[in-house]
């Protein structure tokens, strides 16, 4: 008699089993495909852009990767000259005499930038030409930038190099055209352009 399970305990076991079976059957019924009915899919039309959304900026074109090893002979020769304390005038002359190699443009830029920063007006104009997007001149791995070109031309002009004035005139035409097309950088540059350089 002691080993007999009370009636109330066995009722709970039966009731729990029935409840569990009901939950399983209910879940099956909910997730079962009822005659192939499917929910309507959202329309695939692209929504119109909001009027106040900013215009997409054009993709920034990166300069090409250098086509030479970091220790290319011409680059290494230029680095040695700069470490050796070459004069700005000699750096300008060396830049003009570099051999035609893939690394020539970058090597010449190092020399010209050094000479320009030392106050050489001719070198400053040449550095400006590297950055000048209005000119179709080789610039190696230097990215074109109208603001940088403007600054170097201004420095060159202030140093007495008259040809920089012509470069500024050409650059301004290019900047005005871009500003009219909505280029924000060109518009910002025009705002800072001195009135004496409206040429």
C-alpha positions as CSV (number, residue, x, y, z in Angstrom):
1,X,0.0,0.0,0.0
2,X,2.9,2.3,0.7
3,X,4.3,2.0,-2.8
4,X,1.0,3.0,-4.4
5,X,1.0,6.4,-6.2
6,X,-1.6,8.8,-4.9
7,X,-4.5,9.4,-7.3
8,X,-4.0,13.2,-7.4
9,X,-0.3,12.8,-8.5
10,X,-1.2,10.5,-11.4
11,X,-4.0,13.0,-12.5
12,X,-1.4,15.8,-12.7
13,X,0.9,13.6,-14.9
14,X,-2.0,12.8,-17.3
15,X,-3.0,16.5,-17.3
16,X,0.6,17.7,-18.1
17,X,0.9,15.1,-20.9
18,X,-2.4,16.3,-22.5
19,X,-1.3,20.0,-22.2
20,X,2.1,19.2,-23.8
21,X,0.4,17.4,-26.6
22,X,-2.0,20.3,-27.2
23,X,0.9,22.8,-27.4
24,X,2.8,20.6,-29.9
25,X,-0.3,20.2,-32.1
26,X,-1.1,23.9,-31.9
27,X,2.4,24.9,-32.8
28,X,2.4,22.5,-35.8
29,X,-0.9,23.9,-37.0
30,X,0.4,27.5,-36.8
31,X,3.5,26.8,-38.8
32,X,1.9,24.5,-41.3
33,X,1.4,25.8,-44.9
34,X,-2.4,26.4,-45.1
35,X,-3.1,25.7,-48.8
36,X,-0.2,27.6,-50.2
37,X,-1.3,31.0,-48.9
38,X,1.6,33.5,-48.9
39,X,1.8,37.0,-47.6
40,X,2.0,39.7,-50.4
41,X,5.6,40.8,-51.0
42,X,6.5,44.5,-50.6
43,X,6.7,46.4,-53.9
44,X,10.1,46.3,-55.5
45,X,10.0,49.9,-56.7
46,X,12.8,52.1,-55.5
47,X,11.6,55.0,-53.4
48,X,12.2,58.5,-54.7
49,X,15.0,60.5,-53.1
50,X,14.0,63.1,-50.6
51,X,14.4,66.6,-51.8
52,X,16.6,67.7,-48.9
53,X,19.1,64.8,-49.2
54,X,22.6,66.0,-50.1
55,X,23.8,65.2,-53.6
56,X,26.1,62.3,-54.0
57,X,29.7,63.4,-54.0
58,X,31.8,62.2,-57.0
59,X,34.2,59.4,-56.3
60,X,37.6,60.7,-55.3
61,X,40.1,59.5,-57.8
62,X,43.2,58.3,-56.0
63,X,46.6,58.7,-57.6
64,X,48.0,55.5,-59.1
65,X,50.2,53.3,-57.0
66,X,53.9,54.0,-57.7
67,X,55.2,51.7,-60.5
68,X,58.6,51.4,-58.9
69,X,60.2,49.9,-55.8
70,X,60.7,52.1,-52.7
71,X,64.5,51.9,-53.2
72,X,64.4,52.6,-56.9
73,X,67.8,54.1,-58.0
74,X,66.6,57.6,-58.9
75,X,64.5,57.9,-55.7
76,X,67.5,56.7,-53.6
77,X,69.8,59.1,-55.4
78,X,67.5,62.0,-54.6
79,X,67.2,61.0,-51.0
80,X,71.0,60.8,-50.6
81,X,71.3,64.3,-52.2
82,X,68.7,65.7,-49.7
83,X,70.4,64.0,-46.8
84,X,73.7,65.4,-48.0
85,X,72.4,69.0,-47.7
86,X,72.0,69.9,-51.4
87,X,71.3,73.6,-52.0
88,X,67.9,74.7,-53.3
89,X,69.4,75.8,-56.6
90,X,71.2,72.5,-57.1
91,X,68.0,70.6,-56.2
92,X,66.2,72.6,-58.9
93,X,68.9,71.7,-61.4
94,X,68.9,68.1,-60.3
95,X,65.2,67.8,-60.7
96,X,65.5,69.0,-64.3
97,X,68.3,66.5,-65.1
98,X,66.8,63.3,-63.7
99,X,66.6,60.4,-66.2
100,X,63.3,59.3,-67.7
101,X,62.4,56.4,-65.3
102,X,59.0,55.4,-63.8
103,X,60.0,57.1,-60.5
104,X,61.2,60.3,-62.1
105,X,58.1,62.4,-61.3
106,X,58.1,61.5,-57.6
107,X,61.8,62.0,-57.3
108,X,61.7,65.4,-59.0
109,X,58.8,66.4,-56.7
110,X,60.9,65.7,-53.6
111,X,63.6,68.0,-54.9
112,X,61.3,70.7,-56.1
113,X,59.3,70.8,-52.9
114,X,62.5,71.1,-50.9
115,X,63.7,74.0,-53.1
116,X,60.3,75.7,-53.0
117,X,60.1,75.4,-49.2
118,X,63.5,77.1,-49.1
119,X,62.1,80.1,-51.0
120,X,62.9,79.3,-54.6
121,X,60.0,80.8,-56.6
122,X,60.7,78.8,-59.8
123,X,60.5,75.5,-57.8
124,X,57.3,76.7,-56.1
125,X,55.7,77.1,-59.5
126,X,56.8,73.6,-60.5
127,X,55.3,72.2,-57.3
128,X,52.1,74.0,-58.1
129,X,52.0,72.4,-61.5
130,X,52.2,68.9,-59.9
131,X,48.9,69.7,-58.0
132,X,47.2,71.7,-60.8
133,X,44.2,69.8,-62.2
134,X,43.9,72.2,-65.1
135,X,47.3,71.0,-66.5
136,X,47.8,67.6,-68.2
137,X,51.3,67.1,-66.8
138,X,52.7,64.0,-65.1
139,X,52.4,64.1,-61.4
140,X,53.6,60.7,-60.3
141,X,51.7,59.7,-57.1
142,X,50.8,63.3,-56.2
143,X,47.0,63.8,-56.2
144,X,45.7,66.8,-58.1
145,X,44.4,69.5,-55.8
146,X,43.4,73.0,-57.0
147,X,43.8,74.6,-53.5
148,X,47.4,73.3,-53.2
149,X,48.2,74.4,-56.7
150,X,46.8,77.9,-55.9
151,X,48.8,78.2,-52.7
152,X,52.1,77.2,-54.5
153,X,51.4,79.6,-57.4
154,X,50.7,82.4,-54.9
155,X,54.0,81.7,-53.2
156,X,55.8,81.6,-56.5
157,X,54.2,84.9,-57.6
158,X,55.1,86.6,-54.3
159,X,58.7,85.4,-54.9
160,X,58.7,87.3,-58.2
161,X,58.2,84.5,-60.7
162,X,55.9,86.1,-63.3
163,X,54.9,82.9,-65.1
164,X,52.9,81.9,-62.0
165,X,50.4,84.6,-62.9
166,X,49.6,82.8,-66.1
167,X,49.2,79.5,-64.3
168,X,46.8,81.2,-61.8
169,X,44.7,82.6,-64.7
170,X,44.4,79.1,-66.2
171,X,43.7,77.5,-62.8
172,X,41.0,80.1,-62.0
173,X,39.1,79.3,-65.3
174,X,39.2,75.7,-64.3
175,X,38.0,76.4,-60.8
176,X,35.2,78.7,-62.0
177,X,33.9,76.0,-64.4
178,X,33.9,73.4,-61.6
179,X,32.2,75.9,-59.1
180,X,29.4,76.5,-61.7
181,X,28.9,72.7,-61.9
182,X,28.3,72.7,-58.1
183,X,31.8,71.5,-56.9
184,X,31.9,72.6,-53.2
185,X,35.7,72.6,-53.0
186,X,35.9,74.9,-56.1
187,X,33.3,77.2,-54.6
188,X,35.2,77.4,-51.3
189,X,38.4,78.2,-53.2
190,X,36.8,81.0,-55.2
191,X,35.6,82.6,-51.9
192,X,39.2,82.9,-50.7
193,X,40.7,83.9,-54.1
194,X,42.1,87.4,-53.8
195,X,40.4,90.0,-56.0
196,X,43.8,91.1,-57.4
197,X,44.1,87.6,-59.0
198,X,40.8,87.6,-60.9
199,X,42.7,87.9,-64.2
